[in-house]
Amino acid sequence: MAAQTKPGASDWEQAYDCYFPLLFRYSLRFTADRDIIKDLLQDLFLDLYLKRELPGSIRNLRSYLLVSVRRNLLKRLSREAARRMIPFSEESNDFLLELSAESRIIAGELLESRSHYLQKAVDSLTRRQKEAVYLRFYENLSYDEIGEIMGMKEVKYARTLIYRAISEMKATLKKAGSPICLALLLSPRF
């Protein structure tokens, strides 16, 4: 007898295939533990499948999944820290935003110098600013989506957070005497 599939199984398979890379990359910004990330993503899609929610019934699936992953991952990291008796808060957990290794290799020493300046500017940001910059410039999300993902009550808070992050990065680059154009460096290709 052939195994029966629940309605919508192929919809969730397609959503899983489409969004898994994005969700995995985003999760890596919170933790380097790939096993936790894989388990979390599988649990998320399994829970959604078992609830029989269809991807098409969710208004903005990408934002919904990013919000769910962020919330579940921070909850899991908090439990892991408690289990190890390590203090944890969302603010103390750093959001990893760094330049890709292949970008550094491509242009040699000149690019390495620019990468150093940009990494210094990125390091001057708070965890929330790093996350907002990543979502806006690397994942091309709207301010509405960023506000929703990061749990902000109004979209203006997302705009303000990103504006302040860019201002902080500009000030850091200027202070370091860097001739680098920030807009050029925030492109995902860099």
C-alpha positions as CSV (number, residue, x, y, z in Angstrom):
1,M,0.0,0.0,0.0
2,A,1.4,3.4,-1.0
3,A,2.1,5.9,1.8
4,Q,-0.4,8.7,2.0
5,T,0.9,12.2,2.2
6,K,-0.9,15.0,3.9
7,P,-2.3,17.9,1.8
8,G,0.3,20.5,1.3
9,A,3.3,18.2,1.7
10,S,4.8,19.2,-1.6
11,D,4.2,22.9,-0.8
12,W,6.3,22.6,2.3
13,E,8.9,20.6,0.5
14,Q,9.2,23.5,-2.0
15,A,9.3,26.1,0.8
16,Y,12.0,24.1,2.6
17,D,14.1,23.8,-0.6
18,C,13.6,27.5,-1.3
19,Y,14.1,29.0,2.1
20,F,16.5,26.6,3.9
21,P,19.7,28.3,2.5
22,L,18.5,31.8,3.6
23,L,17.4,30.6,7.0
24,F,20.6,28.6,7.5
25,R,22.8,31.7,6.6
26,Y,20.7,33.9,8.9
27,S,21.0,31.4,11.7
28,L,24.8,31.2,11.3
29,R,24.9,34.9,12.3
30,F,23.7,33.9,15.8
31,T,25.7,30.7,16.3
32,A,28.3,28.6,14.6
33,D,26.8,25.4,15.8
34,R,25.5,23.9,12.5
35,D,23.8,20.9,14.2
36,I,21.6,23.2,16.4
37,I,20.7,25.2,13.3
38,K,19.8,22.1,11.2
39,D,17.7,20.6,14.0
40,L,16.0,23.9,14.6
41,L,15.1,24.4,10.9
42,Q,13.9,20.8,10.5
43,D,11.8,21.2,13.7
44,L,10.3,24.5,12.4
45,F,9.2,23.0,9.1
46,L,7.9,19.8,10.7
47,D,5.8,21.9,13.2
48,L,4.4,24.0,10.4
49,Y,3.6,20.9,8.3
50,L,2.0,19.2,11.3
51,K,-0.2,22.2,12.0
52,R,-1.4,21.9,8.4
53,E,-0.7,25.5,7.6
54,L,-0.1,25.9,3.9
55,P,2.7,28.2,2.8
56,G,0.2,30.0,0.6
57,S,-2.0,30.9,3.6
58,I,0.9,32.9,5.2
59,R,0.9,36.5,4.1
60,N,4.7,37.0,3.8
61,L,6.3,33.5,4.1
62,R,9.9,34.8,4.1
63,S,9.4,37.2,7.0
64,Y,7.3,34.6,8.9
65,L,10.0,32.0,8.6
66,L,12.8,34.5,9.6
67,V,10.8,35.7,12.6
68,S,10.2,32.1,13.7
69,V,13.8,31.1,13.2
70,R,15.1,34.1,15.2
71,R,12.6,33.5,18.0
72,N,13.2,29.7,18.2
73,L,17.0,30.1,17.9
74,L,17.3,32.7,20.6
75,K,15.1,30.5,22.8
76,R,17.2,27.5,22.2
77,L,20.5,29.3,22.7
78,S,19.1,30.7,26.0
79,R,18.2,27.1,27.1
80,E,21.7,25.9,26.1
81,A,23.3,28.7,28.1
82,A,21.2,27.9,31.1
83,R,22.0,24.2,30.9
84,R,25.7,25.1,30.9
85,M,25.1,27.7,33.6
86,I,26.3,30.6,31.4
87,P,24.4,33.9,31.6
88,F,22.5,34.6,28.4
89,S,20.5,37.5,27.1
90,E,19.5,38.4,23.5
91,E,21.7,41.5,23.7
92,S,24.8,39.6,25.0
93,N,24.6,37.1,22.2
94,D,26.6,38.7,19.4
95,F,25.2,38.8,15.8
96,L,28.0,37.7,13.5
97,L,28.4,40.0,10.5
98,E,31.7,39.7,8.8
99,L,33.1,39.9,5.3
100,S,33.3,36.7,3.2
101,A,36.7,35.1,2.9
102,E,36.5,34.8,-0.9
103,S,35.9,38.6,-1.1
104,R,39.2,39.2,0.6
105,I,41.2,36.9,-1.7
106,I,39.9,38.4,-5.0
107,A,41.5,41.8,-4.9
108,G,44.6,41.1,-2.9
109,E,46.2,43.6,-0.5
110,L,44.1,46.6,-1.6
111,L,40.9,44.8,-0.8
112,E,42.5,43.5,2.4
113,S,43.1,47.0,3.5
114,R,39.5,48.0,2.7
115,S,38.2,44.9,4.4
116,H,40.1,45.8,7.5
117,Y,38.5,49.3,7.6
118,L,35.0,47.9,6.9
119,Q,35.4,45.1,9.5
120,K,36.5,47.8,12.0
121,A,33.4,49.8,11.2
122,V,31.2,46.7,11.5
123,D,32.8,45.9,14.9
124,S,31.7,49.3,16.2
125,L,28.0,48.4,15.7
126,T,25.8,46.9,18.4
127,R,24.4,43.4,17.8
128,R,21.0,44.7,16.8
129,Q,22.6,47.2,14.3
130,K,24.7,44.3,12.8
131,E,21.5,42.2,12.4
132,A,19.5,45.1,10.8
133,V,22.4,45.9,8.4
134,Y,22.6,42.2,7.4
135,L,18.9,41.9,6.8
136,R,18.7,45.2,4.8
137,F,21.9,45.0,2.7
138,Y,22.7,41.3,2.5
139,E,19.1,39.8,2.4
140,N,17.5,42.9,0.7
141,L,14.6,42.9,3.2
142,S,12.3,45.9,3.5
143,Y,12.1,48.0,6.6
144,D,8.7,46.6,7.4
145,E,10.1,43.0,7.2
146,I,13.1,44.0,9.3
147,G,10.9,45.6,12.0
148,E,8.7,42.5,12.0
149,I,11.6,40.0,12.3
150,M,13.3,42.0,15.0
151,G,10.2,42.5,17.0
152,M,9.9,46.3,16.6
153,K,6.5,48.0,17.2
154,E,6.9,50.4,14.3
155,V,8.8,50.4,11.0
156,K,10.3,53.8,11.9
157,Y,12.4,52.0,14.5
158,A,14.0,49.8,11.8
159,R,14.8,52.8,9.7
160,T,16.3,54.6,12.7
161,L,18.4,51.6,13.7
162,I,19.8,51.2,10.2
163,Y,20.4,55.0,9.8
164,R,22.3,55.0,13.1
165,A,24.3,51.9,12.1
166,I,25.3,53.6,8.8
167,S,26.2,56.8,10.6
168,E,28.3,54.9,13.1
169,M,30.1,53.1,10.3
170,K,30.7,56.3,8.4
171,A,32.1,58.0,11.6
172,T,34.4,55.0,12.2
173,L,35.7,55.0,8.7
174,K,36.2,58.7,8.7
175,K,38.0,58.5,12.1
176,A,40.3,55.8,10.7
177,G,41.1,58.0,7.7
178,S,39.6,55.5,5.3
179,P,38.8,56.7,1.8
180,I,36.3,53.9,1.4
181,C,32.8,54.6,0.1
182,L,30.4,52.8,2.5
183,A,27.7,52.3,-0.1
184,L,30.1,50.3,-2.2
185,L,31.1,48.1,0.7
186,L,27.6,47.3,1.8
187,S,26.8,45.5,-1.4
188,P,26.6,41.7,-0.9
189,R,29.2,41.1,-3.5
190,F,31.9,42.6,-1.4
